Amino acid sequence: RTAKDAGAEATASSPSAPASESEDLPIAEYDSLKATEIIPELDALDPSQRAVIEAHERAGRARKTILHRLAQLAGQ
């Protein structure tokens, strides 16, 4: 077993970043939800939770409807 083999195994067994981050989001199964399912959930989140969602969304799919609703809620 070489160092190259060990690195390949570590890479193969490591979860992808979006999947592991998704587990830490305040909305369960966030990455499998449609924007129309997420938007109503945003109202119940506190500002720090919304910030987590916004950062995740910007780093990933960057859905305009979700980002727009987050901006509206931040302006309240």
Order of alpha helices (4+ residues) and beta strands (2+ residues): alpha-alpha-alpha-alpha-alpha
